[in-house]
Amino acid sequence: MLVSMFVLQNAALAEVGLSAKVGTLGIGADLTVGLFDQLNTRLGFAFANYDVNRNEMDNRYVSDIGVELEWRTISLLLDWHPFSNGFRISAGGIVNQNKVTLSAKPSQTVSIDDQEFAVSSLDGDITFPQFVPYVGIGYGNAGKADEDTHFRFSFDLGAMFQGAGEVALKATAVNSALQSALDNAVEGQIDEYKDDVESFKIYPVISFGVSYVF
């Protein structure tokens, strides 16, 4: 009974803050709710889109190809403020819908796995596990009001453990007689991409923002 009254009392006194942020996951916002004196919960989202021009690409593997990065994340975190100030230790989970899409209809031969092919279309994507853990540290307490100001500066430095990405790639040969050889080259190309994707198993999360506590 006493525990229930304590929880209800703290819930009734909970303060709420909204934050706008920008960082390695894109631009987004957080909703922070104060649970107890040193503990908040934080719901956030972030997104970003970036189209890579063919002239900006590394042509080691495939030439004449367009790439689009689609970053989409929803996070649910607990923020612990061990010193009852802005410093926080955060942990929780992220719904990870980050994706890299590749597509092209080349007008000339392309290099796939160090071999030249005439292809009519080339499509692929790189996807990651949909739910991944997050841990990090940061500064800013949007779950606790201040007598002087309702505004806060916020900062996060952490890691999203998204594991190895799944690589898919499909190409259609102009000459159907070469489709089997092209398929084998594509498999070798996928192995090359998988080696590159390994470096994204742990994705760094850095963000800066401004919060308003109601």
C-alpha positions in Angstrom: 0.0 0.0 0.0 2.8 2.4 1.0 4.7 1.5 -2.2 1.7 2.2 -4.3 1.1 5.5 -2.7 4.7 6.4 -3.2 4.6 5.6 -6.9 1.4 7.4 -7.5 2.7 10.5 -5.7 5.8 10.6 -7.8 3.8 10.0 -11.0 1.6 12.9 -10.1 4.6 15.1 -9.6 6.4 13.9 -12.8 7.7 16.6 -15.0 7.8 16.3 -18.8 10.3 17.7 -21.2 10.6 17.9 -25.0 13.9 17.9 -26.9 14.9 18.7 -30.4 18.2 17.0 -31.5 20.5 16.3 -34.3 23.3 13.8 -34.6 24.6 10.6 -36.2 21.0 9.1 -36.4 19.7 12.2 -38.1 17.3 14.8 -36.8 14.6 14.0 -34.3 12.9 14.7 -30.9 12.7 13.2 -27.5 9.9 13.1 -24.9 11.3 12.8 -21.4 9.2 11.9 -18.3 10.6 12.2 -14.8 9.9 9.0 -12.8 11.9 9.5 -9.6 14.5 12.1 -8.4 17.3 10.4 -10.3 15.5 8.4 -12.9 13.7 9.4 -16.2 12.3 7.6 -19.1 12.8 8.9 -22.6 11.0 8.1 -25.9 12.6 9.4 -29.0 12.8 9.2 -32.8 15.2 10.3 -35.4 15.4 10.1 -39.2 17.7 11.1 -42.1 17.8 10.6 -45.8 20.9 11.0 -48.0 21.3 10.3 -51.7 24.9 9.5 -52.8 25.8 10.9 -56.1 27.7 8.4 -58.4 30.6 10.8 -58.5 31.0 10.7 -54.7 31.1 6.9 -54.6 34.0 4.5 -54.1 34.1 2.6 -57.4 36.1 -0.4 -56.1 33.2 -2.7 -56.5 30.4 -1.4 -58.7 30.3 1.6 -60.9 27.3 3.7 -62.1 25.1 3.1 -59.2 22.9 5.3 -57.0 22.8 4.8 -53.2 20.2 6.1 -50.8 20.7 6.0 -47.0 17.4 5.9 -45.0 17.9 6.2 -41.3 14.8 5.6 -39.1 15.0 4.8 -35.4 12.6 4.9 -32.4 14.2 4.6 -29.0 12.9 3.9 -25.5 15.6 4.6 -22.8 16.0 4.9 -19.1 18.2 7.8 -17.9 19.9 7.5 -14.5 21.3 10.7 -13.0 23.6 9.3 -10.3 24.7 12.8 -9.1 21.2 14.4 -9.3 22.5 16.8 -11.9 22.6 16.8 -15.7 25.0 13.9 -16.1 23.2 10.7 -17.1 23.8 7.1 -17.8 21.4 5.7 -20.4 20.3 2.2 -21.5 17.4 0.8 -23.4 16.3 -0.5 -26.8 16.0 1.0 -30.3 13.6 0.0 -33.1 16.1 0.1 -35.9 14.9 0.6 -39.5 18.1 1.9 -40.9 18.5 0.8 -44.5 20.8 1.4 -47.5 19.2 1.0 -50.9 21.2 0.5 -54.2 19.7 0.8 -57.6 20.8 1.5 -61.2 20.0 1.0 -64.9 23.5 1.4 -66.3 24.0 2.6 -69.8 27.5 1.0 -70.0 29.2 -2.1 -68.6 29.7 -2.2 -64.8 32.4 -3.9 -62.7 31.0 -6.6 -60.4 33.5 -8.6 -58.4 36.3 -7.3 -60.6 34.5 -8.5 -63.8 32.8 -6.4 -66.5 29.2 -7.1 -67.3 26.5 -5.4 -69.4 23.4 -5.3 -67.1 20.0 -3.9 -67.6 19.3 -3.4 -63.9 21.0 -3.6 -60.6 19.2 -3.5 -57.3 20.1 -4.3 -53.7 19.8 -3.2 -50.1 21.5 -3.5 -46.7 19.3 -4.0 -43.7 19.9 -4.4 -40.0 18.2 -6.2 -37.0 14.9 -4.4 -36.2 15.4 -4.3 -32.4 18.8 -3.5 -30.9 20.2 -2.5 -27.5 21.7 0.9 -26.7 24.0 2.1 -23.9 25.6 5.5 -23.4 26.2 8.6 -21.3 25.1 12.1 -21.8 24.2 15.4 -20.2 20.9 17.1 -19.7 17.9 16.5 -17.5 14.6 17.2 -19.3 12.6 15.5 -16.5 13.4 18.0 -13.8 12.4 21.7 -13.9 14.7 24.5 -12.8 13.6 27.7 -11.1 15.8 29.8 -13.3 15.0 28.4 -16.8 12.9 25.8 -18.5 15.5 25.3 -21.2 18.2 22.7 -21.2 21.2 21.8 -23.4 21.4 18.0 -24.1 24.2 15.8 -25.3 24.4 12.0 -25.9 27.4 9.8 -26.6 26.7 6.1 -26.9 26.5 3.0 -29.1 23.8 1.1 -30.9 24.7 -2.6 -31.1 23.0 -3.4 -34.4 25.0 -6.5 -35.3 25.9 -7.5 -38.8 23.7 -6.2 -41.6 22.0 -8.4 -44.2 23.1 -7.7 -47.8 20.9 -8.4 -50.8 22.0 -7.8 -54.4 20.4 -8.7 -57.7 21.5 -8.0 -61.3 20.0 -8.8 -64.7 22.3 -9.4 -67.6 21.6 -7.9 -71.0 22.8 -11.1 -72.6 20.7 -13.9 -70.9 23.5 -16.4 -71.7 25.7 -14.6 -69.2 23.2 -14.6 -66.4 24.7 -17.6 -64.6 28.2 -16.0 -64.7 26.7 -12.7 -63.5 24.9 -14.5 -60.6 28.2 -16.0 -59.5 29.9 -12.6 -59.6 27.0 -11.1 -57.6 27.6 -13.7 -54.9 31.2 -12.7 -54.7 30.3 -9.0 -54.6 27.9 -9.7 -51.7 30.8 -11.2 -49.8 32.8 -8.0 -50.4 30.0 -5.9 -49.1 29.5 -8.0 -46.1 33.1 -7.4 -45.1 32.4 -3.6 -45.3 29.2 -3.9 -43.3 31.0 -5.6 -40.5 32.4 -2.2 -39.4 28.8 -1.1 -38.7 28.1 -3.8 -36.1 28.4 -1.1 -33.4 27.0 2.2 -34.6 28.2 5.3 -32.8 25.4 7.6 -31.5 26.3 11.2 -31.0 23.7 13.9 -30.7 23.2 17.5 -29.6 19.9 19.1 -28.7 17.9 21.7 -26.8 15.2 20.7 -24.3 12.2 22.5 -22.8 10.9 21.3 -19.4 7.2 22.0 -18.8 
